[in-house]
Amino acid sequence: MPGEKLPEEFAASGPKLSRFPIQPAPPVRPRLFADEARFAGRLALLAGGAELAAWIWFARLLAHRGPAWAALAFAACRISRPFWGWLGTRVRRGAVAFALLAVALLVQGFAAVSFADGLGAVAAALPAVADLCAAAIADAVTVERRAAAYSWLDIAQGLGCAVGLAVGVAEPRLAPLLATAALLVGSVGVADLRDRGTPRSTWPVAVRLQVLRAPLAGQLALLAAVGGGCAAAAAVRSSWGWWSLLPPSLGMAAAARSEAAARNALIVPRALAVLGALALALRQVAPPAAVAVGLFALGGLCAALPGAAARGAGEMERPVASSLAWTALALGAGVGLACSALA
């Protein structure tokens, strides 16, 4: 009733029992059990290997100024990840992933012997299986430990993207070999996509659109698309030799350190988007500097996107926000490379 005093347990009015301030305990980080960690680790290996294979071929397109159709097809294959997640609810997820990996390996082999860089990049981009892995985690890991499994998946995607970009621009000739090895190593996670006695689920289009309309996810996807597009357009013809390992690696390290100190989740992605636009502006006056800044921005986005999704998105929206961010990055990078090739 209005005016009534709350009980002493809820509104203490007596003398303090302790001279120390009463503060909440620090948050407890969720940790996976051993079997869950092995499950999440193999799925992270699958998703990270697929990202490495796709982006090392994309870096080869950057170094060789690949054709516009290949860049657009690369983007189209990478943004198909929600479709594969939906298909995993109709047929077995393991079958979907196995078919994608098999087609990618076969077509990559043909592209390598026929020196068809565009075809190889499209084939490597086809197995966009991260949404399949995220849905499998959502179905198998209980909600109190699910965030830790999502972190494994995001870290693997970021590392795969950054390593693929760095090695691909440093030594494009290694792209067919390393992409094949990455897909073969990642294939150990296909078995973990098997059914576990529960209905197979995924996030419908309505949920994705709802998350996209949220302030953080929408801005993050836009920043990823703009930053990735400008940086990729600035980094065309970026084969320097092994020195080009440094800019994307330093960008990823700097973004990871800066994100922890930033006031909110969007500060670092905004800075990297501005850096990508600056790299594109430098393209006409100082091409070497533009390439370095563009690769730095691309490497930074590999760390900033999963960090921002983990920090700012709601727990149930996190995998969708992360998926939207990675999709936007691939779309922006593909369109940026295509525009540069047509210019």
C-alpha positions as CSV (number, residue, x, y, z in Angstrom):
1,M,0.0,0.0,0.0
2,P,1.2,3.6,-0.6
3,G,2.9,5.1,2.4
4,E,3.7,1.8,4.1
5,K,7.4,1.2,5.1
6,L,9.3,-1.6,3.3
7,P,10.6,-4.4,5.5
8,E,14.0,-3.9,7.0
9,E,15.5,-6.6,4.7
10,F,14.7,-4.4,1.7
11,A,15.1,-0.9,3.1
12,A,17.4,-1.0,6.0
13,S,17.0,1.9,8.4
14,G,19.2,0.7,11.3
15,P,22.9,1.2,11.9
16,K,25.3,-0.2,9.3
17,L,26.6,-3.6,10.2
18,S,29.8,-3.1,8.2
19,R,32.0,-0.1,7.6
20,F,32.8,-1.3,4.1
21,P,30.5,-0.3,1.2
22,I,28.1,-2.9,-0.1
23,Q,28.9,-3.6,-3.7
24,P,27.8,-6.4,-6.1
25,A,30.2,-9.1,-6.9
26,P,32.0,-8.9,-10.2
27,P,30.3,-10.7,-13.1
28,V,31.0,-14.4,-13.5
29,R,32.2,-15.3,-16.9
30,P,30.3,-18.3,-18.4
31,R,32.6,-21.3,-18.9
32,L,31.9,-24.4,-21.0
33,F,32.1,-27.9,-19.6
34,A,34.8,-30.1,-21.2
35,D,32.5,-31.9,-23.6
36,E,30.8,-28.6,-24.6
37,A,34.2,-27.0,-25.1
38,R,35.2,-29.8,-27.5
39,F,31.9,-29.4,-29.4
40,A,32.3,-25.6,-29.6
41,G,35.9,-25.8,-30.5
42,R,35.3,-28.1,-33.5
43,L,32.5,-26.0,-34.8
44,A,34.7,-22.9,-34.4
45,L,37.4,-24.7,-36.4
46,L,34.8,-25.3,-39.1
47,A,33.6,-21.7,-39.2
48,G,37.2,-20.3,-38.9
49,G,38.5,-22.5,-41.7
50,A,35.7,-21.5,-44.0
51,E,36.4,-17.8,-43.3
52,L,40.2,-18.3,-43.9
53,A,39.6,-20.1,-47.2
54,A,37.2,-17.4,-48.4
55,W,39.3,-14.4,-47.4
56,I,42.6,-15.7,-48.6
57,W,41.1,-16.1,-52.1
58,F,39.6,-12.6,-51.8
59,A,43.1,-11.3,-50.9
60,R,44.4,-13.0,-54.0
61,L,41.7,-11.1,-56.0
62,L,42.9,-7.9,-54.4
63,A,46.5,-8.6,-55.3
64,H,45.7,-9.5,-58.9
65,R,42.9,-7.0,-59.4
66,G,40.3,-9.7,-59.9
67,P,37.3,-9.3,-62.2
68,A,34.2,-7.5,-61.0
69,W,32.0,-10.5,-61.6
70,A,34.1,-12.6,-59.2
71,A,34.0,-9.9,-56.5
72,L,30.2,-9.7,-56.7
73,A,29.9,-13.5,-56.8
74,F,32.1,-13.7,-53.7
75,A,29.8,-11.3,-51.9
76,A,26.7,-13.2,-53.0
77,C,28.1,-16.4,-51.7
78,R,29.1,-15.0,-48.4
79,I,25.7,-13.4,-47.8
80,S,24.0,-16.7,-48.4
81,R,24.8,-17.8,-44.8
82,P,21.2,-17.3,-43.6
83,F,19.9,-19.5,-46.4
84,W,22.2,-22.4,-45.4
85,G,21.0,-21.9,-41.8
86,W,17.4,-22.2,-43.0
87,L,18.2,-25.2,-45.2
88,G,19.7,-26.9,-42.1
89,T,16.2,-27.0,-40.7
90,R,14.9,-28.9,-43.7
91,V,17.7,-31.4,-44.2
92,R,20.5,-32.5,-41.9
93,R,23.0,-29.8,-41.1
94,G,25.9,-32.1,-41.5
95,A,24.8,-33.0,-45.0
96,V,24.5,-29.3,-45.9
97,A,28.0,-28.5,-44.6
98,F,29.5,-31.6,-46.3
99,A,28.0,-30.8,-49.6
100,L,29.3,-27.1,-49.5
101,L,32.8,-28.2,-48.5
102,A,32.9,-30.9,-51.2
103,V,31.8,-28.5,-53.9
104,A,34.2,-25.9,-52.7
105,L,37.2,-28.3,-52.7
106,L,36.4,-29.7,-56.1
107,V,35.9,-26.3,-57.8
108,Q,39.0,-24.9,-56.1
109,G,41.1,-27.7,-57.4
110,F,39.9,-27.1,-60.9
111,A,40.4,-23.3,-60.6
112,A,44.0,-23.8,-59.3
113,V,45.1,-25.9,-62.2
114,S,43.3,-23.7,-64.8
115,F,44.6,-20.4,-63.1
116,A,41.0,-19.1,-62.8
117,D,41.2,-16.8,-59.8
118,G,37.7,-15.7,-60.0
119,L,36.3,-19.2,-60.0
120,G,38.5,-20.2,-57.1
121,A,37.4,-17.2,-55.0
122,V,33.7,-18.0,-55.6
123,A,34.2,-21.6,-54.7
124,A,36.0,-20.8,-51.5
125,A,33.3,-18.3,-50.6
126,L,30.5,-20.8,-51.0
127,P,30.7,-22.7,-47.6
128,A,29.4,-19.8,-45.4
129,V,28.6,-22.2,-42.6
130,A,28.9,-19.9,-39.6
131,D,25.1,-19.6,-39.2
132,L,24.8,-23.4,-39.3
133,C,27.3,-23.6,-36.5
134,A,25.6,-20.9,-34.4
135,A,22.2,-22.6,-34.7
136,A,23.8,-26.0,-33.7
137,I,25.3,-24.3,-30.6
138,A,21.9,-22.7,-29.8
139,D,20.2,-26.1,-29.9
140,A,22.9,-28.0,-27.9
141,V,24.3,-25.6,-25.3
142,T,22.2,-24.4,-22.4
143,V,21.5,-20.7,-22.2
144,E,23.7,-19.9,-19.2
145,R,26.8,-21.1,-21.1
146,R,25.8,-20.3,-24.7
147,A,27.6,-16.9,-24.7
148,A,30.9,-18.6,-24.2
149,A,30.3,-20.9,-27.2
150,Y,29.3,-18.0,-29.3
151,S,32.6,-16.3,-28.3
152,W,34.6,-19.2,-29.6
153,L,32.7,-19.0,-32.9
154,D,33.2,-15.3,-33.3
155,I,36.9,-15.4,-32.4
156,A,37.5,-18.2,-34.9
157,Q,35.7,-16.2,-37.7
158,G,37.8,-13.1,-36.9
159,L,41.1,-15.0,-36.8
160,G,40.2,-16.8,-40.0
161,C,39.3,-13.5,-41.8
162,A,42.4,-11.7,-40.6
163,V,44.9,-14.5,-41.3
164,G,43.4,-15.1,-44.7
165,L,43.7,-11.4,-45.6
166,A,47.3,-11.1,-44.3
167,V,48.7,-14.2,-45.9
168,G,46.7,-13.7,-49.1
169,V,48.1,-10.3,-49.8
170,A,51.6,-11.3,-48.6
171,E,51.8,-14.4,-50.9
172,P,48.9,-14.8,-53.2
173,R,50.4,-18.0,-54.7
174,L,49.7,-19.8,-51.5
175,A,45.9,-19.2,-51.6
176,P,44.9,-22.5,-53.3
177,L,47.0,-24.6,-51.0
178,L,46.2,-22.9,-47.7
179,A,42.5,-22.6,-48.6
180,T,42.3,-26.3,-49.3
181,A,44.1,-27.1,-46.1
182,A,41.8,-24.8,-44.1
183,L,38.7,-26.5,-45.4
184,L,40.0,-29.9,-44.8
185,V,41.0,-29.1,-41.2
186,G,37.7,-27.4,-40.6
187,S,35.8,-30.4,-41.9
188,V,36.4,-32.2,-38.6
189,G,33.5,-30.1,-37.2
190,V,31.0,-31.4,-39.8
191,A,30.3,-34.5,-37.6
192,D,29.3,-32.2,-34.7
193,L,26.4,-30.7,-36.8
194,R,24.5,-34.0,-36.4
195,D,21.1,-34.0,-34.8
196,R,21.0,-34.3,-31.0
197,G,17.5,-35.4,-30.6
198,T,16.0,-31.9,-30.7
199,P,14.3,-30.0,-33.5
200,R,16.7,-28.2,-35.7
201,S,16.1,-24.4,-35.5
202,T,17.4,-21.2,-36.9
203,W,16.6,-17.5,-36.9
204,P,13.8,-16.6,-39.3
205,V,13.9,-13.6,-41.6
206,A,11.5,-11.6,-39.3
207,V,13.9,-12.0,-36.4
208,R,16.9,-10.9,-38.5
209,L,15.0,-7.8,-39.7
210,Q,14.0,-7.0,-36.1
211,V,17.6,-7.2,-35.0
212,L,18.8,-5.2,-38.0
213,R,16.4,-2.4,-36.9
214,A,18.0,-2.3,-33.5
215,P,20.4,0.7,-33.1
216,L,23.6,-1.3,-32.5
217,A,23.1,-4.1,-35.1
218,G,22.0,-1.7,-37.8
219,Q,24.8,0.7,-37.3
220,L,27.4,-2.1,-36.9
221,A,26.3,-3.6,-40.2
222,L,26.4,-0.2,-42.0
223,L,29.9,0.5,-40.6
224,A,31.1,-2.9,-41.6
225,A,29.8,-2.5,-45.2
226,V,31.2,1.1,-45.6
227,G,34.5,0.4,-43.9
228,G,35.0,-2.9,-45.7
229,G,34.1,-1.5,-49.1
230,C,36.3,1.6,-48.8
231,A,39.2,-0.4,-47.4
232,A,39.0,-3.1,-50.1
233,A,38.8,-0.6,-52.9
234,A,41.9,1.2,-51.5
235,A,43.9,-2.1,-51.1
236,V,43.6,-3.3,-54.7
237,R,47.0,-4.5,-56.1
238,S,48.4,-4.9,-52.6
239,S,51.0,-7.6,-53.1
240,W,54.1,-6.3,-51.4
241,G,55.6,-9.5,-50.3
242,W,55.8,-10.7,-46.8
243,W,55.9,-7.1,-45.4
244,S,52.2,-6.9,-46.1
245,L,51.5,-9.2,-43.2
246,L,52.0,-6.3,-40.8
247,P,49.1,-3.9,-41.6
248,P,46.2,-6.3,-41.1
249,S,47.9,-8.0,-38.1
250,L,48.6,-4.6,-36.4
251,G,45.0,-3.5,-37.3
252,M,43.5,-6.5,-35.5
253,A,45.8,-6.1,-32.5
254,A,45.1,-2.3,-32.2
255,A,41.3,-2.8,-32.5
256,A,41.3,-5.5,-29.9
257,R,43.2,-3.3,-27.4
258,S,41.1,-0.2,-28.2
259,E,37.8,-1.9,-28.0
260,A,38.4,-2.8,-24.3
261,A,39.0,0.8,-23.5
262,A,36.2,2.3,-25.6
263,R,33.2,3.9,-24.0
264,N,30.7,2.0,-26.1
265,A,30.7,-0.8,-28.7
266,L,30.5,1.4,-31.8
267,I,33.5,3.7,-31.2
268,V,36.1,1.4,-32.7
269,P,34.0,0.3,-35.7
270,R,33.3,4.0,-36.5
271,A,36.9,4.9,-36.3
272,L,37.8,2.0,-38.7
273,A,35.1,3.0,-41.1
274,V,36.5,6.5,-41.2
275,L,40.0,5.0,-41.7
276,G,38.7,3.0,-44.6
277,A,37.3,6.1,-46.2
278,L,40.6,7.9,-45.6
279,A,42.4,5.1,-47.3
280,L,40.2,5.4,-50.3
281,A,40.8,9.1,-50.4
282,L,44.6,8.5,-50.3
283,R,44.3,6.2,-53.3
284,Q,44.8,9.0,-55.8
285,V,47.7,10.8,-54.1
286,A,49.7,8.1,-52.2
287,P,48.8,4.6,-53.3
288,P,51.3,2.8,-51.0
289,A,49.9,4.6,-47.9
290,A,46.3,3.9,-49.1
291,V,47.1,0.2,-49.3
292,A,48.6,0.1,-45.8
293,V,45.8,2.1,-44.3
294,G,43.2,-0.1,-46.1
295,L,44.7,-3.3,-45.0
296,F,45.0,-1.9,-41.4
297,A,41.3,-1.1,-41.4
298,L,40.3,-4.5,-42.8
299,G,42.3,-6.2,-40.1
300,G,40.9,-4.0,-37.4
301,L,37.3,-4.8,-38.5
302,C,38.1,-8.5,-38.0
303,A,38.5,-7.9,-34.3
304,A,36.1,-4.9,-33.9
305,L,33.0,-6.6,-35.3
306,P,32.8,-9.6,-33.0
307,G,33.9,-7.5,-30.1
308,A,31.1,-5.0,-30.7
309,A,28.5,-7.7,-31.2
310,A,29.5,-9.4,-27.9
311,R,29.6,-6.1,-26.0
312,G,26.5,-4.3,-27.3
313,A,24.0,-6.9,-28.5
314,G,21.5,-8.6,-26.3
315,E,22.3,-12.2,-25.3
316,M,19.6,-13.7,-27.5
317,E,20.3,-11.3,-30.4
318,R,24.1,-11.7,-30.4
319,P,24.5,-14.5,-33.0
320,V,22.1,-12.6,-35.4
321,A,24.0,-9.3,-34.9
322,S,27.3,-11.1,-35.5
323,S,25.9,-12.7,-38.6
324,L,24.7,-9.4,-40.0
325,A,28.0,-7.8,-39.3
326,W,30.1,-10.5,-41.1
327,T,27.6,-10.5,-44.0
328,A,27.9,-6.7,-44.3
329,L,31.7,-6.8,-44.3
330,A,31.8,-9.4,-47.1
331,L,29.2,-7.5,-49.1
332,G,31.0,-4.2,-48.7
333,A,34.4,-5.7,-49.6
334,G,33.0,-7.5,-52.7
335,V,31.3,-4.3,-53.9
336,G,34.3,-2.2,-53.2
337,L,36.6,-4.5,-55.2
338,A,34.1,-4.7,-58.0
339,C,33.9,-0.9,-58.2
340,S,37.7,-0.6,-58.2
341,A,37.9,-3.2,-61.0
342,L,35.4,-1.4,-63.1
343,A,37.0,2.0,-62.6
